[in-house]
Amino acid sequence: MALNSGIQNEKEIQDYIDGKTIMELNPNLRAFILDIFGLARNHISQSKISARRTCDTDYKPDMIIKYEGQIKNISIKIGNGNSVHQEKISE
């Protein structure tokens, strides 16, 4: 069964980000990762990024990104105006 375009987009983003350092990312995703983790634009580290899609339909974020001990939940949208944003989850 083929993946719908939204799920395929999530998978492609996960596959692209996972296991890379910030400097290995394209400029757009580098800026996004720096922004959500509150890092300076000149941040240099050999730390690897971990990106995992969430498969639980009751869990709103599409992906969990871990970097240097911090965890961020993000939602990814596809369409005429693609959007990626951080999700706040109350515990």
Sequence and secondary structure as in RCSB ss.txt:
>XXXX:A:sequence
MALNSGIQNEKEIQDYIDGKTIMELNPNLRAFILDIFGLARNHISQSKISARRTCDTDYKPDMIIKYEGQIKNIS
IKIGNGNSVHQEKISE
>XXXX:A:secstr
    HHHHHHHHHHHHHTT  GGGS HHHHHHHHHHTT  TT       EEEE   TTS  SEEEEETTEEEEEE
EE STT EEEEE    
